[in-house]
Amino acid sequence: MHKHRRGPLNARSSLNDGSRPAPRTFHRIAHKCFGQAAYGSQPGDGAAGWRARARQAGRCCYSGAPAVTYSDASIAGDIRDGAAPAPVVRERTLANRQRVAVIASYSRSLTNFRLELLKRMVESGHSVTALAPEDDEVVKAELARIGVRFIQIPMARAGLNPFGDFATLLSLWKNLREIAPDTIVPYTMKPIVYGGIAARLAGVKDRCFLVTGLGHVFSDAGYASLKGKVVRKVSVLLYRLAFAGAKVVFVYNDADEADIRSHRMLKDNSLIKAIPGSGVDLEHYAHVPPPMDRPRFLLIARLLKDKGIEEYVEAARRIKARHPDAEFQLLGPFDPNPAAISPAQIEAWVAEGVLNYLGETRDVRPFLAGCNVFVLPSYYREGIPRSLLEAMATGRAVITTNLPGCRDTVEEGVNGFSVEPRNPEALSQAMAKLADDLGLAGTMGERSRELVRARFDVHQVNRVLLERMQLV
């Protein structure tokens, strides 16, 4: 079959509406199915045009599937204006289905955080391809199981390397030209920046961005140094380039939305849509009664200083003076980031007896079940931390910082506490309240579960995402 690529580097496929041309085979079949009067004769017509006429004809020329139907008022208004009528979809037809490319900076995040969203896309009839670094066989198998194709790309999650980042951009452009997606959905900074730019060059029309956090450079700490100021200015420019022509920009918290507006990253701020994080599956993360024998604290995070790990250890020292039997657990992978906690430091804390390091895992549920309080004293520029949502769904009281994203998970004194970042004393005081009263910790855990059900259910979040991206 002849492949049609899109984009400014192929003049034959560069259309005014940004879409790819209708395949010639489609035109021949459409003339036979719809007739000259219904279909017309515009061989250079864009995707919007030929799809509109296919819908108006009321049947699918590819499969003979049931027609997409329309309300009378919609037809009267839209056809008169020369636009495609807004459908009231009875059954999905081939004409509705899209090719979707989801771009990530960490392959495990596709299965840990986006699996339900990817499943919904596939169940809605779309062809879904995921692009990410790290050729993880477990991830590939899980994606294949639900019908998602995986492509490995070169991408360093952290740091600025002009040569490496250019290789990322080039790889994304080549792959997107090959996939020819109708929609891209990149999330986290590098996929957004380089995926957005590559998609523009490849002629992808619908670009939907998922801002899970703008990045550390947009925090006060990240802006403190001269280097931080320069990196922020460059980041703003890159975000502007990526967001140009966006269909929608999803944000997790008010602070990220405020930064996008204040730095004029978008020409049209009405494209910003706030959502409550990635959501959490309440069936997968079922409620488990907490242990009540002694205080058991748990922190799950990548081993970065910005996650508040040093403050957690210092608070643990203070709590142990009052509760010698209290446990302070740490779960998460080491990270190549320059701001990471070293293995030697972890070993020293374990030898001191202040910390129990649990390593890393693909399934955090047994570890959440073994704690009665979850702690995340992060001063990293978070979206809405998934680890907090998973702990809350399990029925755990939470203690975190009062920074954007983290504070959105806490109703103060109801399901937990929020404290000033980088403040071990404030953190230890909040932890002591629950160490002294495990019954209170249990009650707060019940409220956490209720809060997740009301605001952070993954199915509710995914419904909003897919509706706004017009993928349902």
C-alpha positions as CSV (number, residue, x, y, z in Angstrom):
1,M,0.0,0.0,0.0
2,H,1.2,3.5,-0.8
3,K,2.4,5.4,2.3
4,H,1.3,9.0,2.7
5,R,3.6,11.0,4.9
6,R,2.7,14.4,6.1
7,G,4.6,17.6,6.9
8,P,6.3,20.6,5.4
9,L,9.2,18.5,4.1
10,N,6.8,16.8,1.7
11,A,5.1,19.4,-0.5
12,R,2.6,16.9,-1.8
13,S,1.2,16.3,1.7
14,S,1.4,19.8,3.1
15,L,-2.1,21.1,3.3
16,N,-3.6,24.3,4.5
17,D,-5.6,22.6,7.2
18,G,-2.5,20.7,8.5
19,S,-4.0,17.3,7.6
20,R,-2.8,14.7,5.3
21,P,-4.4,14.2,1.9
22,A,-7.0,11.6,1.4
23,P,-5.5,8.5,-0.2
24,R,-6.2,8.1,-3.9
25,T,-7.7,4.7,-3.2
26,F,-10.1,6.4,-0.8
27,H,-11.1,8.9,-3.5
28,R,-11.9,6.1,-6.0
29,I,-13.9,4.1,-3.5
30,A,-15.7,7.2,-2.2
31,H,-16.8,8.1,-5.8
32,K,-18.3,4.6,-6.2
33,C,-19.9,4.6,-2.8
34,F,-21.2,8.2,-2.6
35,G,-21.5,9.4,-6.1
36,Q,-20.2,12.6,-7.7
37,A,-22.9,14.8,-6.1
38,A,-22.3,13.6,-2.6
39,Y,-18.6,13.3,-2.6
40,G,-17.4,15.9,-5.1
41,S,-14.0,15.8,-6.9
42,Q,-11.2,17.5,-5.0
43,P,-8.2,15.3,-5.3
44,G,-6.1,17.7,-3.1
45,D,-8.8,17.9,-0.4
46,G,-7.7,17.6,3.2
47,A,-8.7,15.0,5.7
48,A,-11.3,17.4,7.2
49,G,-13.0,17.7,3.8
50,W,-13.2,14.0,2.8
51,R,-14.2,13.0,6.3
52,A,-17.0,15.5,6.4
53,R,-18.4,14.3,3.0
54,A,-18.1,10.7,4.2
55,R,-20.2,11.6,7.3
56,Q,-22.8,13.5,5.3
57,A,-23.3,10.5,3.0
58,G,-24.3,8.6,6.1
59,R,-22.3,5.4,5.7
60,C,-18.8,4.1,5.9
61,C,-17.3,3.2,2.5
62,Y,-14.6,1.0,4.1
63,S,-16.6,-1.5,6.0
64,G,-20.3,-1.1,5.6
65,A,-20.5,-0.4,9.3
66,P,-23.5,1.4,10.8
67,A,-23.7,5.0,9.9
68,V,-22.8,7.9,12.3
69,T,-26.0,9.8,12.9
70,Y,-26.6,13.5,13.5
71,S,-29.2,15.7,15.2
72,D,-31.3,17.7,12.7
73,A,-30.3,21.0,14.3
74,S,-26.7,20.1,14.0
75,I,-27.0,19.3,10.3
76,A,-29.0,22.4,9.5
77,G,-26.4,24.7,11.0
78,D,-23.2,23.0,10.2
79,I,-23.8,21.9,6.6
80,R,-25.1,25.3,5.7
81,D,-21.8,26.8,7.0
82,G,-19.9,24.3,4.9
83,A,-18.4,22.5,8.0
84,A,-18.7,18.9,9.1
85,P,-21.8,18.3,11.2
86,A,-21.3,17.4,14.9
87,P,-22.1,13.7,15.2
88,V,-24.3,12.0,17.7
89,V,-22.3,8.7,17.7
90,R,-24.5,5.6,17.8
91,E,-21.7,3.1,16.9
92,R,-18.1,3.8,16.2
93,T,-17.1,3.5,12.6
94,L,-13.7,3.3,10.9
95,A,-13.9,7.0,10.0
96,N,-13.9,8.0,13.7
97,R,-10.8,6.0,14.6
98,Q,-7.4,7.7,14.9
99,R,-3.8,6.9,15.1
100,V,-2.5,8.1,18.5
101,A,1.1,8.5,19.6
102,V,1.8,8.7,23.4
103,I,5.4,9.9,24.2
104,A,7.0,9.4,27.6
105,S,10.5,9.9,29.1
106,Y,10.3,6.7,31.2
107,S,9.0,3.5,29.8
108,R,7.7,2.2,33.1
109,S,5.5,5.2,33.5
110,L,3.4,3.9,30.6
111,T,2.3,0.9,32.6
112,N,2.5,2.4,36.1
113,F,0.6,5.6,35.4
114,R,-1.0,5.5,31.9
115,L,-2.1,1.9,31.5
116,E,-5.8,2.6,32.0
117,L,-5.7,5.6,29.6
118,L,-4.0,3.5,26.9
119,K,-6.6,0.7,27.4
120,R,-9.4,3.2,27.0
121,M,-7.9,4.5,23.8
122,V,-7.6,1.0,22.3
123,E,-11.1,0.0,23.5
124,S,-12.4,3.1,21.7
125,G,-11.0,1.7,18.4
126,H,-7.8,3.8,18.1
127,S,-4.5,2.5,16.9
128,V,-2.0,3.5,19.7
129,T,1.8,3.6,19.6
130,A,3.9,4.4,22.7
131,L,7.3,6.0,22.3
132,A,9.8,6.0,25.2
133,P,13.5,5.3,26.1
134,E,14.5,2.1,27.9
135,D,13.6,-1.1,26.1
136,D,11.9,-2.7,29.0
137,E,10.7,-6.2,28.1
138,V,8.1,-6.3,30.9
139,V,6.7,-3.0,29.7
140,K,6.6,-4.1,26.1
141,A,4.8,-7.3,27.0
142,E,2.2,-5.4,29.1
143,L,1.6,-2.9,26.3
144,A,1.4,-5.6,23.7
145,R,-1.2,-7.4,25.9
146,I,-3.6,-4.4,25.6
147,G,-2.8,-3.8,21.9
148,V,-0.3,-0.9,22.1
149,R,2.8,-0.9,19.9
150,F,6.0,0.2,21.6
151,I,8.9,2.1,19.9
152,Q,12.1,2.8,21.8
153,I,13.6,6.2,21.3
154,P,16.9,7.8,22.6
155,M,16.1,10.2,25.4
156,A,17.9,11.2,28.6
157,R,15.3,12.0,31.3
158,A,17.5,14.7,33.0
159,G,20.1,17.2,32.0
160,L,20.7,19.4,28.9
161,N,22.9,17.9,26.2
162,P,22.5,19.6,22.9
163,F,23.8,16.6,20.9
164,G,21.7,14.1,22.8
165,D,18.6,16.3,22.7
166,F,19.0,16.8,19.0
167,A,19.2,13.0,18.5
168,T,15.9,12.8,20.5
169,L,14.3,15.4,18.3
170,L,15.4,13.7,15.1
171,S,14.3,10.3,16.3
172,L,10.9,11.6,17.2
173,W,10.5,13.4,13.9
174,K,11.4,10.3,11.9
175,N,9.1,8.0,13.9
176,L,6.2,10.4,13.8
177,R,6.6,10.8,10.0
178,E,6.5,7.0,9.8
179,I,3.5,6.5,12.2
180,A,1.6,9.6,10.8
181,P,-0.5,9.9,13.9
182,D,-3.7,12.0,14.0
183,T,-3.0,12.9,17.6
184,I,0.1,13.0,19.9
185,V,-0.1,12.9,23.7
186,P,3.4,13.7,25.2
187,Y,3.9,14.1,29.0
188,T,6.7,15.4,31.2
189,M,9.1,18.1,30.0
190,K,11.3,16.5,27.4
191,P,8.6,14.6,25.6
192,I,6.4,17.7,25.6
193,V,9.2,20.0,24.2
194,Y,10.8,17.7,21.7
195,G,7.7,15.7,20.9
196,G,5.7,18.9,20.3
197,I,8.4,20.4,18.0
198,A,8.8,17.1,16.1
199,A,5.1,16.7,15.7
200,R,4.9,20.2,14.1
201,L,7.6,19.3,11.7
202,A,6.0,16.0,10.9
203,G,2.6,17.7,10.3
204,V,0.6,16.2,13.1
205,K,-2.5,18.2,13.4
206,D,-3.8,17.4,16.9
207,R,-1.2,18.0,19.6
208,C,-2.5,17.4,23.2
209,F,0.0,18.1,26.0
210,L,-0.1,16.6,29.4
211,V,1.8,18.9,31.8
212,T,2.5,16.7,34.8
213,G,4.8,19.4,36.2
214,L,6.7,22.1,34.4
215,G,10.0,21.1,36.0
216,H,12.3,22.0,38.9
217,V,13.5,25.1,37.0
218,F,10.1,26.8,37.6
219,S,10.4,26.4,41.4
220,D,11.9,29.1,43.5
221,A,14.9,27.0,44.3
222,G,15.5,26.2,40.6
223,Y,15.5,30.0,39.8
224,A,17.9,31.0,42.5
225,S,21.2,30.7,40.6
226,L,22.3,32.4,37.4
227,K,22.3,29.0,35.7
228,G,18.7,28.5,36.8
229,K,17.6,31.8,35.4
230,V,19.2,31.0,32.0
231,V,17.7,27.5,31.9
232,R,14.3,28.9,32.8
233,K,14.4,31.4,29.9
234,V,15.5,28.6,27.5
235,S,12.7,26.4,28.9
236,V,10.1,29.0,28.4
237,L,11.2,29.5,24.7
238,L,11.1,25.7,24.1
239,Y,7.6,25.4,25.7
240,R,6.4,28.2,23.5
241,L,7.7,26.4,20.4
242,A,6.2,23.1,21.5
243,F,2.8,24.5,22.5
244,A,2.3,26.5,19.3
245,G,-0.8,25.2,17.5
246,A,-1.7,23.0,20.5
247,K,-5.2,21.5,20.6
248,V,-5.2,21.4,24.4
249,V,-2.7,21.7,27.3
250,F,-3.7,19.7,30.4
251,V,-2.3,20.9,33.8
252,Y,-2.3,19.2,37.2
253,N,-2.2,22.2,39.4
254,D,-2.8,25.9,39.6
255,A,0.9,26.9,39.9
256,D,1.7,25.3,36.5
257,E,-1.3,27.0,34.9
258,A,-0.2,30.4,36.4
259,D,3.3,29.9,35.0
260,I,2.1,29.0,31.6
261,R,0.0,32.2,31.6
262,S,2.6,34.5,33.1
263,H,5.3,33.4,30.8
264,R,3.0,33.6,27.8
265,M,3.7,30.0,26.7
266,L,0.4,29.8,24.9
267,K,-1.2,32.4,22.6
268,D,-4.7,31.2,23.7
269,N,-5.0,30.4,27.4
270,S,-8.4,29.0,26.9
271,L,-6.7,25.9,25.6
272,I,-5.5,25.1,29.2
273,K,-7.6,22.4,30.9
274,A,-7.0,21.6,34.6
275,I,-7.3,17.9,35.6
276,P,-6.7,16.3,39.0
277,G,-3.5,14.4,38.2
278,S,-3.3,11.0,36.5
279,G,-5.9,9.5,38.8
280,V,-5.7,6.1,40.5
281,D,-7.5,2.8,40.0
282,L,-9.5,2.2,43.1
283,E,-9.9,-1.5,42.2
284,H,-6.2,-2.1,41.7
285,Y,-5.3,-0.1,44.8
286,A,-7.9,-1.6,47.1
287,H,-8.4,-0.5,50.7
288,V,-6.3,-2.4,53.2
289,P,-6.7,-1.9,57.0
290,P,-3.4,-0.5,58.4
291,P,-1.3,-2.3,60.9
292,M,-1.9,-1.0,64.4
293,D,1.0,-2.5,66.4
294,R,3.5,0.4,66.1
295,P,4.2,3.5,63.9
296,R,5.2,2.4,60.4
297,F,6.1,5.3,58.1
298,L,6.8,4.9,54.4
299,L,8.3,7.2,51.7
300,I,8.1,6.0,48.0
301,A,10.1,8.1,45.5
302,R,13.0,8.2,43.2
303,L,16.1,8.7,45.4
304,L,16.5,12.5,44.8
305,K,17.3,15.1,47.4
306,D,14.4,17.2,46.1
307,K,12.0,14.5,47.2
308,G,12.7,15.4,50.8
309,I,14.6,12.2,51.7
310,E,17.2,14.0,53.9
311,E,14.4,15.8,55.8
312,Y,12.6,12.5,56.2
313,V,15.7,10.9,57.8
314,E,16.2,13.8,60.1
315,A,12.6,13.7,61.2
316,A,12.9,9.9,61.8
317,R,15.8,10.5,64.2
318,R,13.7,12.8,66.2
319,I,10.7,10.5,66.3
320,K,12.8,7.5,67.3
321,A,13.8,9.4,70.4
322,R,10.2,9.1,71.5
323,H,9.2,5.9,69.7
324,P,12.2,3.6,69.6
325,D,10.0,0.9,67.9
326,A,8.9,3.1,65.1
327,E,9.8,2.0,61.5
328,F,10.9,4.4,58.8
329,Q,10.9,2.8,55.4
330,L,12.2,4.1,52.0
331,L,11.2,2.5,48.7
332,G,12.4,3.6,45.3
333,P,15.1,3.4,42.6
334,F,18.5,5.2,42.5
335,D,18.6,7.9,39.9
336,P,21.4,9.2,37.6
337,N,20.4,12.8,38.3
338,P,23.2,14.9,39.9
339,A,20.9,15.7,42.8
340,A,20.4,12.0,43.6
341,I,21.0,10.3,47.0
342,S,24.0,8.0,46.7
343,P,24.0,4.3,47.6
344,A,26.7,5.1,50.1
345,Q,24.5,7.5,51.9
346,I,21.6,5.0,52.0
347,E,24.0,2.4,53.4
348,A,25.1,4.8,56.1
349,W,21.5,5.6,57.2
350,V,20.7,1.9,57.3
351,A,23.8,1.2,59.4
352,E,22.7,4.0,61.8
353,G,19.5,2.2,62.3
354,V,17.3,5.1,61.4
355,L,16.1,3.9,58.0
356,N,15.0,0.6,56.4
357,Y,15.7,0.7,52.6
358,L,13.4,-1.6,50.7
359,G,15.0,-1.3,47.2
360,E,12.7,-0.8,44.2
361,T,9.7,-2.7,42.9
362,R,7.1,-2.8,40.1
363,D,4.3,-3.3,42.6
364,V,4.1,-1.0,45.6
365,R,0.8,-2.4,47.0
366,P,2.4,-4.8,49.5
367,F,4.6,-2.1,50.9
368,L,1.6,0.4,51.2
369,A,-0.3,-2.4,53.1
370,G,2.6,-2.6,55.6
371,C,2.6,1.0,56.6
372,N,0.1,3.2,58.5
373,V,1.4,6.6,57.5
374,F,2.7,7.7,54.1
375,V,5.2,10.6,53.9
376,L,6.3,12.6,50.9
377,P,8.2,15.8,52.0
378,S,9.0,16.8,48.4
379,Y,10.1,20.2,47.3
380,Y,10.5,18.9,43.7
381,R,8.1,20.7,41.3
382,E,5.4,18.0,41.3
383,G,2.3,17.8,39.3
384,I,0.1,15.7,41.6
385,P,2.3,12.9,42.9
386,R,0.9,9.5,42.0
387,S,2.6,7.9,45.0
388,L,0.4,10.0,47.3
389,L,-2.8,9.0,45.4
390,E,-1.9,5.3,45.6
391,A,-1.3,5.6,49.3
392,M,-4.6,7.4,49.8
393,A,-6.5,4.8,47.8
394,T,-5.0,2.1,50.0
395,G,-6.4,4.0,53.0
396,R,-3.4,5.7,54.5
397,A,-3.0,9.0,56.3
398,V,-0.5,11.2,54.3
399,I,2.0,13.9,55.3
400,T,3.5,16.0,52.5
401,T,4.5,19.6,51.8
402,N,2.4,22.6,51.2
403,L,3.8,23.1,47.7
404,P,1.8,23.0,44.4
405,G,0.6,19.5,43.6
406,C,1.4,17.9,46.9
407,R,-1.0,20.2,48.9
408,D,-3.8,19.3,46.5
409,T,-4.0,15.9,48.0
410,V,-4.5,17.0,51.6
411,E,-7.4,18.4,53.5
412,E,-5.6,19.7,56.5
413,G,-6.3,17.7,59.6
414,V,-8.8,15.5,57.8
415,N,-6.8,13.0,55.8
416,G,-3.3,14.2,56.8
417,F,-1.0,17.2,57.2
418,S,1.0,19.5,54.9
419,V,4.1,21.2,56.2
420,E,6.7,23.7,55.0
421,P,9.3,22.1,52.7
422,R,12.9,21.7,53.8
423,N,11.8,21.8,57.5
424,P,12.6,18.6,59.4
425,E,11.2,20.1,62.6
426,A,7.8,20.8,61.1
427,L,7.8,17.4,59.4
428,S,8.7,15.6,62.7
429,Q,5.9,17.4,64.6
430,A,3.3,16.2,62.0
431,M,4.7,12.7,62.1
432,A,4.7,12.7,65.9
433,K,1.0,13.5,66.0
434,L,0.2,10.2,64.1
435,A,2.9,8.2,65.9
436,D,1.3,9.2,69.2
437,D,-2.2,8.2,68.0
438,L,-2.4,5.4,65.5
439,G,-6.2,5.5,65.8
440,L,-6.2,9.0,64.3
441,A,-3.9,7.7,61.5
442,G,-6.5,5.0,60.7
443,T,-9.4,7.5,60.7
444,M,-7.4,9.9,58.4
445,G,-6.7,6.9,56.1
446,E,-10.4,6.3,55.7
447,R,-10.9,10.0,54.7
448,S,-8.0,9.6,52.2
449,R,-9.9,6.8,50.5
450,E,-13.0,8.9,50.3
451,L,-11.2,11.9,48.9
452,V,-9.6,9.8,46.1
453,R,-13.0,8.3,45.2
454,A,-14.5,11.8,45.0
455,R,-11.7,13.6,43.1
456,F,-9.0,11.3,41.8
457,D,-10.7,8.2,40.3
458,V,-8.7,7.2,37.2
459,H,-11.9,6.5,35.2
460,Q,-13.3,10.0,35.8
461,V,-9.9,11.6,34.9
462,N,-9.6,9.5,31.7
463,R,-13.1,10.4,30.6
464,V,-12.3,14.1,30.9
465,L,-9.0,13.6,29.0
466,L,-10.5,11.6,26.1
467,E,-13.5,13.8,25.7
468,R,-11.4,16.9,25.5
469,M,-9.0,15.3,23.0
470,Q,-12.1,14.1,21.1
471,L,-11.0,10.5,21.3
472,V,-14.4,9.1,22.4
